[in-house]
Amino acid sequence: MEVIIKPEAADLAPVAADIVERLVLRKPDAVLGVATGSSPVGLYAELGRRVAAGRLSLAGCRAFMLDEYVGLAADHPQRYRNVIEQELVARTDLVSERVLGPDGLADDIPAACAAYERAISDAGGVDLQILGVGSDGHIAFNEPSSSLGSRTRIKTLARQTRIDNARFFGGDVAQVPTHCLTQGVGTIMAARRVVLLADGEHKAEAVHQLVEGPVSAMWTATALQWHPQATVIVDEAAASRLALHDYYLDVYAEKPGWQE
């Protein structure tokens, strides 16, 4: 696992965008995995700036969303498909029709989840998965105790997750859906590369567990320790609990120029 520590939260997006840009320049039809939440917003804005400047194009890419609320109306502003349209598609030249997410309004939820897994497989799998991490260490909506081998399915949201996400629903926890469709930990682990962003002191314990804790279903992000190419990009506040903080700084500073 590569750990990149930057001074401030604003410093994370350019590092992650460099990784995306190198991939797309090498493979213009790359398959991207895209996340919602606050962590990747800066990255999407940076990608938008690069597309506008003519140094990057996502027009040939496909994208698969990590998760979706169950039951939110198609025009609800917090439906994750609409969030991705606003934060990523509208900022770049990524084609809307080439972005697919789990169907949170499906009549047959298990069938919709199976179809989503097939769609990812039919696309050749995800080349680069963007992730955030919850304060309780969850990735996507794989709440504590989720199977580390899980695939796309319906999940009940943890109380803490609903409290954390209430800020997107006017601070009203009652408005946050209780269920979601989410890629499983096993689905995420099948991506060829994973880039996780986290900032702020409230993420420090989750980052500590993710990087240095034992692999456990209680902190589902810890499964990434088994991933062959996972990069964790954090600010100093989120890195404040890392025992090997200085070592990670040294490793990144001395990284060979040829090493991706």
N, C-alpha and C positions, 0 to 999 in steps of 0.2 A: 504494500500500500504506500502510495506517495502522499506525503502530507506537506502542503504548501501554506505557510503562515505569512499573512500580509498585515501591515500596521492597522489599516482601517477597513471597514465594510466596503467602502467605495472602490477599494483596490482589488476586490475579488473578480468583478466582472471582466476586466481586460484579460486576466489570466485564463479564465474559462473560455472567453471568446477566441483567444489565440488557439486553444485546443480545437474548438469547433472549426475555426478557419483552416487550420492545417489539414484537418480531415476532409473538409469539403473541397479544398483545392486539389487534394489527392484523389478524391472520389466524389465528383459532382452530384452523383445520385445517391448519396449517403442516406441511410435511414436513421433518423434522430428520435430519441425518446425524450419527451418534453414533460416538465413538471409545472404545477401551479404553486400557489403560496408566495410568500414574500421573498424567499431566497433567490429564485432565478430571475426576478423582475429586472434587476440591474443588468444581468447577462443579456436578456432580450433587448433591452434598450441599446446596449453596446453593439449587438448584432445589427440592429436597425441602423445605427450610425455607420457601420461598415458597409452595409448594403447601399445606403444613400451616397456614400463616398465612392462607390464603384469598385471597391477592393474585394467584395464578397458577393456571391449570389447563392441563395437557397432555392432558386426556382426549380432545380432538378431534384431536390430532396423530397423524401417522404417523412412524415412524423407520426408517432403514436403517443397518445397521452397516457399518463400513468393511471389516472383514476377519474371518477365522476360520481357526483352525488346521485342517489336514487330518489326519484320523485320530483325533482325541481323542474318547473315548466321550461319548455324549450327557450323561452325568451327571458328567463330569470337571469339577472346580471351576474349572479354568483355560480351559475351553472359553469362548470369548468371548461366546457367547449367554448362558451362565450368569453371567458377570461383569456383563454389561449388566443382566440381571434383578436381580442383587443391588445393584449400584451406582446404577442409575437407575430401573428400573421399580418396585422395591420401595420406593423413597424418594418416589415421586411418584404421580400418578394416571394416568400413561401406561399405556395398555391393552396388556398383553403380546402379544395377538394382532395388534396393529397395529405390532409391531416385527419386522422381517425382516432376516435376515443370510444371507450366502453359506453354502451347504450343504457343509461340510467332510467330510461322511460320504457324499456322493453317489457312486453307482456310475459315473456318467458326468460327470466333472468339467467338460469343456468345455460340455456341455449345461446344467449347473447354473449355470455362469458366464454363459452367454448368457441364461438365464432370469432371472437376477438383474438384469442390465442392462435387460431388458424390464420387469421389475417396477418399477424406478426410473422408467423412462420412462412407464409406464402411470399411475404416481402423480403425474405432472406434473413430475417432477424434484425435486431437493432444494432447499429454500429456504435452509437454513442448515446448513452442514457444520462440525462441531466437529473439530478436529485437534490432535494433538500432533506432535512432531518427534523423530526419533531422533538420537542423538549423531553419527551419520554423515550426517545431513541427510535421512533418508528420511521420507516421509509415507505413512500406511497402511503396507503392507509393500512399497512400491515401493523396493526396495534400489538402491544406487548402480549406475548403468548402465541402469536401467529406462527404457523408452521414455516420453517426455514426452507422447505421444499415446495411451498404453495404456489399455485397458479392463479390466474385471474378468476375472481369470485366475488360474492357479496360479503361485506363485513359490517358488523355493528361498530359504530365509532365509540371510542372510549370517552368517558366524561371529560377528561382533561383536553382531549383533542377538540371536543365541541366548545369547551370554554375558550381554548386558544383561538378557534376560528370564529368565535362570536363577533370579533372586531369587524369581520366582513359582512355581518348581518345586523349592523346598527347596535352592536353590543348585546343583542338579545339571544341568549343561548337557546331559547325555545324555538327560534327560527332556523337553527342549524339542523339539517337533516340528521336522522339517527343512523342511516345506512348509506353505504356507498358501494360502488364497484371498483375494485382495485387490482392492478397487476399484482401477482404474488411475489414473494421473495425469490422463488425459483425462476419466475419470469424475468425479473430484474437481473438476476445473476447470469442469465443467458446472453445478456448484451455483451458485445465484444469489448467495450470500454465503458466505464462509469466515472462520472465527474459529480461530486457532491459539494455543494456550497453551504456554509453555515456562518452566521455572524451573531455577535452579541453574547453577553455573559449568560443569558438565560439558556443558551445552547451549550455551555461549557461542559456540563456533566454528560450530556448526550455525546458530544465529540470525544470526551475522554473515554467513555465506554466503547464507542465506535472504533477508535483507533487502538486503545490499550487494554480494554476490558476483555473478559472471556467471551467467546462466541456463545450467545444465548438467545433463545426466543423471547426473553424478557426485554431485550434491546435488539430489535430485529435488524437494525443497521449494522450490527456486529458481523452479520453474515458476509459483509463486504471484505472482511479480512481474508476470506477464501477466494476473492475474485482475483484473477491474474493481472488485471490492469485497472485498478481503482485509484483515482486521484481525489483527495479531500482538500478543499481550498477554504481556509478559515481566516478570520481576523484575529488580532491579539486577544480580544475579549473572549471569543469562543475557544481559543487555544489556552486559556489561563489555567486549566486543570491538567494539561498534558505533562506527564512526568519527564518525557524526553523532548520537551519543547526546544531546547537549544540544539539538540542533535538534528531535529527536523530542519531547523534553519541552516545548519551546516551542510546537510545533504543537498538541500535545494541550491544553496550557493555554489556548491562544487559539482553540480550536475553536469555531466559531459554534454557538449553541444550536439553530439550525434544521437543522444538518447531521447526518444519521444516521451 
